[in-house]
Amino acid sequence: MIFKALADIAVVVHLGFVAFAVLGGLTALRWPKMVWVHLPALAWATAIETFGWVCPLTHLENALRISGGQAAYEEGFVDRYLIPILYPEALPVLRWPLVAALLAINVAAYWFVWRRRGR
């Protein structure tokens, strides 16, 4: 029971990280120093999606599920939880549009931060 709860917490933390990686650049609009927290998260998320790596949080979740007597899964977090919600009949080709969207949202946010600081 405790391992299932810990695995569920790992999913929530993972979802929070994904949300921060995608939208964290927007926090820099309010708190410019967040750039230094967000850039490493953005780089990591971009690398994971670009190279098809599996995030260590996925490994942690799977280990906790196995310890709790549940089955692990093979695919990564995005493929397991997000793609079925966002794109029910998704193809592996979606990796590049996801990377492009991730970068575009944050480049736009950082552009506004840079522009505002220049004033």
C-alpha positions in Angstrom: 0.0 0.0 0.0 2.8 2.5 0.9 4.7 1.7 -2.3 1.6 2.4 -4.4 1.1 5.7 -2.7 4.8 6.6 -3.2 4.5 5.6 -6.9 1.4 7.9 -7.2 3.4 10.7 -5.6 6.1 10.1 -8.1 3.5 10.5 -10.9 2.4 13.8 -9.4 5.9 15.1 -9.0 6.6 14.0 -12.6 3.6 15.8 -13.9 4.6 18.9 -12.0 8.1 18.7 -13.6 6.6 18.3 -17.1 4.3 21.3 -16.5 7.2 23.4 -15.2 9.3 22.4 -18.2 6.6 23.4 -20.6 5.3 26.5 -18.9 8.1 27.5 -16.5 9.4 30.2 -18.9 6.2 32.1 -18.0 7.2 32.2 -14.4 10.2 34.3 -15.5 7.8 37.0 -16.6 6.9 37.6 -12.9 10.2 36.4 -11.3 13.1 36.9 -13.7 15.5 34.8 -11.6 13.4 31.7 -12.2 15.2 31.6 -15.6 18.1 29.9 -13.7 15.8 27.3 -12.3 13.8 26.8 -15.4 16.6 26.6 -18.0 18.1 23.3 -16.7 14.6 21.8 -16.4 13.9 22.9 -20.0 17.2 21.5 -21.2 16.6 18.1 -19.5 13.0 17.8 -20.8 14.1 18.7 -24.3 16.9 16.2 -24.2 14.6 13.4 -23.0 12.1 14.1 -25.7 14.7 14.6 -28.5 16.7 11.5 -27.8 13.8 9.3 -26.5 15.4 8.8 -23.1 13.4 7.6 -20.1 13.4 10.0 -17.2 14.7 8.8 -13.9 11.3 9.6 -12.3 9.8 6.9 -14.6 12.4 4.4 -13.3 11.5 5.5 -9.7 7.8 5.1 -10.3 8.3 1.6 -11.8 10.5 0.5 -9.0 8.0 1.6 -6.4 5.1 -0.1 -8.3 7.1 -3.4 -8.5 7.9 -3.1 -4.8 4.2 -2.7 -4.2 3.3 -5.7 -6.2 2.1 -3.8 -9.3 3.3 -4.1 -12.8 5.8 -1.7 -14.3 5.5 -0.2 -17.8 7.9 0.0 -20.6 7.3 3.4 -22.2 8.2 6.8 -20.7 6.0 9.1 -18.7 4.9 11.3 -21.6 4.0 8.3 -23.8 2.2 6.5 -20.9 0.2 9.4 -19.4 0.2 12.5 -21.6 0.1 11.3 -25.2 -3.1 9.1 -24.7 -4.9 12.2 -23.2 -3.6 14.8 -25.7 -3.4 12.6 -28.8 -5.5 9.4 -28.4 -4.2 7.9 -31.7 -0.7 9.4 -31.5 2.2 8.2 -33.6 5.9 8.3 -32.6 6.2 11.2 -35.1 4.7 13.5 -32.4 8.0 13.7 -30.5 9.3 16.5 -32.8 6.1 18.7 -32.6 6.2 18.3 -28.8 9.9 19.4 -28.7 9.0 22.3 -31.0 6.1 23.4 -28.8 8.2 23.1 -25.6 10.9 25.3 -27.1 8.5 27.8 -28.8 6.5 28.5 -25.6 9.6 29.1 -23.6 11.5 31.1 -26.2 8.5 33.4 -26.5 8.3 33.8 -22.7 12.1 34.5 -22.5 11.8 37.0 -25.4 9.3 39.0 -23.4 11.5 38.8 -20.3 14.5 40.0 -22.2 12.6 42.7 -23.9 11.1 44.0 -20.7 14.6 44.0 -19.0 16.0 46.1 -21.9 13.6 48.9 -21.1 
